[in-house]
Amino acid sequence: MRFQPTDDQRALRAGVRGLLQRRFGRGALRAAVDRPGALDRGLWRELGEAGFFALRLPEADGGVGLGLPEAVLAFEEAGRALLPGPLVATHLAAGQVPGAASGQTVVTAVYGGLVEWLGEADVVRGDATGALPLTSVDPMTPLHRVVRAAEDRLPDPVAVLLTAAEQLGGAARTCELAAEHARVREQFGQPIGAFQAVKHLCAESLVRVETARVAVYAAAITADPLDIAAARLLADEAAVRCARDCLQVHGGMGFTWEAEVHLYLKRAWVRAQRMGSSAESEEKLAGELLSEVR
């Protein structure tokens, strides 16, 4: 059986990518970095008008009427573009919180004791009483910590999968950036991509991306909690390690504030903590493996 995107799904992905390229290109990205904690409400409403938040909402309720696989493709593009904001929480609130589906309302949620974009949110799902501001490593993801045992509840599997899709998009983009730089950057009279060590970094990044892609797409089809746990682990690993290898390929310039590579690594670190520790996903998979052995 072949699990390839349909023509409609490819068109959806191209449409989301086109929208983000027009509205959140390099200039808008740098502006967002320079204005930490400020959410572009105009862009948020445009996302709502385009159906980003209402993708899985039934047409009878004013939504697009698509499924989880389509949402995964859209969130993959958001991760690729480093789109800021509580995207997952607002998407999951569509049809439940007035204005969330249309982008008129910004919704955030408490996940694993962390709250993103608390200062800009109109609605907070979960108890954020006593939330303390944190210094976020990602300049485009303001964070608060909620020190309450009640917030240690199990995360929504769909939220986990959509976060994994964002991680996949970031990993794919850093893999592309590494390969592009390796082709044009020259040392000793030839592109650095000609050197075996750089080839290995780029090849290993591609393997991580494609492995994570298969897992994320499969989980979008099955919606099985174990598949989602595996997708989360592979996508987190791909996002972090591909960004690190991309930095390595870029050399010293990759660590500069002007470069965008470091932003992908910082976003990957923050997303990896969004749903709490990865230990829960590891425990799920380990328990399934042990049950099969028994």
N, C-alpha and C positions, 0 to 999 in steps of 0.2 A: 504494500500500500504506500502511496506517495503522499506525503503531507506538504504540499506546495501551496502557497497563497493563490487564491483565485484571481481572475482578472479584476473583479470588483475590489478585492482586498489590496491588490497592487495599486489600484487607482486611489483608494483611500490613503494608503501610505504616501503616495506621491503628492496627494492633496495636502496632507498634514505637513510634509516636508516643505512644500512650496509656501504654505502659509507662514511657517516659522522662518524660512529664509527671508521672506519679505518683511516680517514684523519683528524678528529677533535675530538679525544678522550680527556681524561682528561689532558694529557700532553700538547697537542696543545692548549687546552682551557686556561691552566695556562700561557702558553707562550704568548697567545694573551692578557691576562690581564696585563702581565709584559711589553708588548710593545704597550701601548695605541696609537692609531692613525696609526699603521702600518698594512696594509692589506696584507694577504697572497695571492700574485698573482698566485702562483702555484696552490693553492686550488681553486681559482676563475676560472682558466682555466679548471681544472678538473671538476668543476661543469658544465661549458659550454660544455665540451666534453660529459658529461653524459646526456645532454639535459635539465638540470634544467631550464635554462633561455629560452630555445626554446620549452618548453612543449606545449604551445598553438599556436606556429607558424605552419602554414600549411606545410605539407610534401613537397609540390611543391616548397616552399621557403626555404627548408633545415631544417625545424623544425620537431618536433615529431608528431604534428597533433592531440594532445589531447585537452581536454576542461578545463573549470574552475574547475570542481570537482577534476580533477587530480592535477591541480596546487595547490589547497587548501591542498590536502594530502601531497604534497611535502613541502609546506611552514609550515605545522604543524610539520613536522619532523625537519625542520630548526629551528623552535622556540624551540622545545624540546632540541636540541643540543646547543642552545645559539649561533648559527652560526652568526658571525659578518659580517658587510658589507651592502651596499645599495642593498639588494637582490630584493626588490620590484621594485625599479626604474629601475634596470638593466633588470629584467624580462619583465617589460612593454615596454622597449625600443627595445626588440628583434624584428628584422625585420624592424626597423625604424632607428636605429643607427648602422652603420657598426661595426662589432666586438662584439656587445652586446650579441648576441645569443650564440656565441662560447666562451664567457668569456675572450676574448682578450681585450675588452674595459669595463672599470668600469664606470657605469652611475649612477649619483645621481640626485635628483630632489628637488625642493623647495616645501615643504608641510607645509601649515599653518605657513609660515614664518620661518620654521626651515629647515636646510640643514644638512644631515648626510654625513660624510666622504668627505667633500669638498676638503680636502688636498690630498686625494688619487684618486679622480675621474678624469677620462679623459674627460668626458662630463657632463655638468650640464644642466638639463632641467628646464627652468625657469630662471628668472633674479636674480642672486645672487650678483649683484653689491652692494658693501658696506657691505658685510656679516661680522659680528663680531663674533669672537670665544667665545664660552661659556664653562664654566666648567661643563662637563657632569657628572651626577651622575653615569652613566654607563661607566666604564673604557674602554669598547669595542665599544662605540658608540660616536666618536667625533662629536660635534655639532657646528653649526654656526647659528646665528640669522640674518634674513633679515628683516630690519624695513622698509617695503615698502607696501603701501596699495594694490598695484597690486598683491601681493602674497596671498591675502586673498580670492582667487577664490575658488570655490567649489572643493573638492578633487574628484579624479577619484574613482567611486564606487568599481572598481576592486582592486585598491590599498588599499582601506579601508578593503575589504574582505580578501585580502592576509595578511594584518597586523593582522586582527582578527584571522586568521589561525595560525600565529606565536604566538599570545597570547594564543591560545588554547593549542598549543604544550608545551609552558612553564608552563601553569597551570597543564596540565596532568603530566608533569615530577615532579613538586613540590609535587603534590598529592602522586605520587609514592614514592618520597624520604621521605615524612612524614610517610607513612605506613611502609616503610622498616626500618626506624629508630625506630619507635614505637615497632617493633617486636624484635629488638635486644638489645635496650638500657634497662638496668634493674635498678630498684630502689626498695628498700625494699624487695629484693628477688624475684621480678617478673618483666616481661617486662612492660614498661610504657604503652604499648597499652592495658593492662588489666584495666587501670584506666578510669573511665567513661568520665572524662573531655577530655582526649586524644582521646578516641573513637569518641566523638562528633566532635572534630576538623577534624579528618580524614574523618568521614562520611559526614560532611558538605562540605569538599573540593571535595569529589567525586561527590556529587550532583551538585555543581557548574560546575565542568568539564563536566559532561554528559549533563547538560542543555545547556551549551555553545556549546558543540559538535553538538547537534541536530540543534541548530540555525545556526551555521556556515555551516554545510553540506547542510541544506535546502536552505540557501541563495546561495550556490554554484550551486545548481540545478536550482533555479528560476531566479537568477541574478536580483531579484527585489530590487530596492533601499530601500524600507521599510524593507525588510527582511535583507538586508545588514546592515542597521542602527541598527536593533535589535541584530544582530549577533555581531556587534562591541561593543555595550554596555555590553552584557553578557560576551563576551570574555575578555574585559578589566577588568570587575569586577572579573571574575574567576582568571585571571592571578595575579592581585594584592592581592586579599584576600587569594588565595591558597598559594602564596609565604609567606605572613605574617603568616598564620597558620603553615606553614612548619617551619618557624623560631621559632615559639612558641613551637612546638613539639621538636625541637632540643635543646631548651634552650639556655644557654649562648654560647655554641659552634657554634650555627648557626650564630652568629653575628661576628665570627672571620674572618679575611681576608683569612685564609687558607680554610675555608668551601666554598662551591659553592652556598649555598642556597641564600645568600644575592645578588648574581649576578642575579638570576632570578627576585628578587623583583626590583632591579634597572633597569633591561631591561624592565620589565613590565611597570614601571613608564615612561620610555622614549617612548616606543611604544604607550602608551596611548595618548601621545601628538603629535605623528607623523602627524596625519591628522587634527591637530587643536583640539579645545575643543570638548568634547563629547556633548556639548549643541546642536549642529546642529542635531545629531542623535536623541537626545531627542525631539527636536522641530518637526522633521519629524514624529515621532511616535505619539506625542501628537496631531499634526494636523490631522493625519489619524483617531485617536480615536474620536476627536471632530466632524469630518465630519460624522462619523458613527452615533454618538449620534444625530446630527441634522437631 
